[in-house]
Amino acid sequence: MCKFGVNMIVPESRAAWVGKCRKAEELGFDVIGAADHLGMAPPFPALVLAAEVTERVRLNTFVLNTAFYNPVLLARDVTGTDQFTEGRLELGLGAGYVQAEFEAAGMEFPSAGKRVDHLEHTIKELKRLYADEAHKPETVQKPGPPLMIAGRGNRLLTLAAEHADIIGFTGTAAVPDGGALVAADAAEIEERVNFVREKLNGREVELNILSHFIGVVEDRRTGLEQVRHSLKGSLTVEQLAELPTALIGTPEQIAEQILAHRERFGFTYFTVLEHNMESFAPVIEVLRGR
């Protein structure tokens, strides 16, 4: 069975946020994520509110720019949010990659290595504080909320293989640090997955993929052509047809794609962006009906 998340990226009023979180649960999504970028909703308050107005969905930071956070203060927010959501929190962490956001915050943009250093330090501090009986608030989930680590670099994925319960793949190609993200082809994604598998040494984790491009359409070829055009031809239609990040076709065709990607890559947890939430729901219905 696959799990499906929706990542909320549009900051709105309280009423609008409540409405779309309820809608996500009604549509069958398993996880509501809150992105962590400047100009978007603050993740922890947004997830607490989402928990208040839903019943079963998990709540995920998808994913925190860990470089922005002091580990001790982050531990307070994580443990408090786990309490307030009654143990429904998934903690998603990343190293941070948008240089403009560091500049807007008046912060130095550290090297990729330093950002991963901080991520590693943060993970270890969180684990230490979760285990400290004197630390308050306490987590509901023991030893702490499930940890997702997302990214693509060797060192980050090695860290994820050691510590994460969920490993998130971005589906992007290698680019210069701070550069614009570029879609990877299926072979590149498969190489990243195989890299992680070798590092896991048999440890069981969930593998997540962020599916950027969703097109629920009758004519799959036309839908793939539209994605190719949006990517300025960086990938061919044939390459796009293989991607777990591009789910295009009828609900039944996309359901078959998801099952094929589960078989090839091992992905059991698919996340879509907010603007695709309603159009993707029939795919979930098809898969749940099998």
Secondary structure, DSSP 4 states (H G I P E B T S, - for coil): --EEEEEE-----HHHHHHHHHHHHHTT-SEEEE---TTS--HHHHHHHHHHH-SS-EEEES-EEGGGS-HHHHHHHHHHHHHHTTS-EEEEEE----HHHHHHTT-----HHHHHHHHHHHHHHHHHHHH-TT-SSPPSSSS-S-EEEEE-SHHHHHHHHHH-SEEEE--B----TTPPP-B--HHHHHHHHHHHHHHHTT---EEEEEE-EEEE-S-HHHHHHHHHHHTTTSS-HHHHHT-TTEEEESHHHHHHHHHHHHHHH---EEEEEGGGHHHHHHHHHHHHT-
